[in-house]
Amino acid sequence: MKRTISICLLAAGAALVAIGCSKGQPASVLAKAVTVCLECIGIG
């Protein structure tokens, strides 16, 4: 039972990652992360 739930959650997570990648989300997240990091060290 536990193994089935784990496999289902893993498959759902992989599907959501694939959907996000197909929509171009990694570039958006990276741009926001760079902005936050630059603000934290006082450059941005």
C-alpha positions as CSV (number, residue, x, y, z in Angstrom):
1,M,0.0,0.0,0.0
2,K,2.7,2.5,1.0
3,R,4.7,1.6,-2.1
4,T,1.7,2.3,-4.4
5,I,1.1,5.7,-2.8
6,S,4.8,6.6,-3.2
7,I,4.8,5.6,-6.9
8,C,1.6,7.6,-7.5
9,L,3.0,10.7,-5.8
10,L,6.3,10.3,-7.7
11,A,4.4,10.1,-11.0
12,A,2.2,13.1,-10.2
13,G,5.3,15.1,-9.3
14,A,7.1,14.2,-12.5
15,A,4.0,15.1,-14.5
16,L,3.7,18.5,-12.9
17,V,7.5,19.2,-13.5
18,A,7.0,18.2,-17.2
19,I,4.0,20.5,-17.5
20,G,5.9,23.4,-15.9
21,C,8.9,22.9,-18.2
22,S,6.7,22.8,-21.3
23,K,5.3,26.2,-20.3
24,G,8.7,27.8,-19.9
25,Q,8.6,28.1,-16.1
26,P,12.2,27.3,-15.3
27,A,13.4,30.5,-17.0
28,S,10.9,32.6,-15.1
29,V,11.9,31.0,-11.7
30,L,15.6,31.5,-12.5
31,A,15.1,35.2,-13.3
32,K,13.2,35.7,-10.0
33,A,15.8,33.9,-8.1
34,V,18.6,36.0,-9.5
35,T,16.7,39.2,-8.7
36,V,16.2,38.0,-5.1
37,C,19.8,37.0,-4.7
38,L,21.1,40.3,-6.0
39,E,18.8,42.2,-3.7
40,C,20.0,40.2,-0.7
41,I,23.7,41.0,-1.3
42,G,22.8,44.7,-2.0
43,I,23.6,44.9,-5.8
44,G,20.1,44.8,-7.2
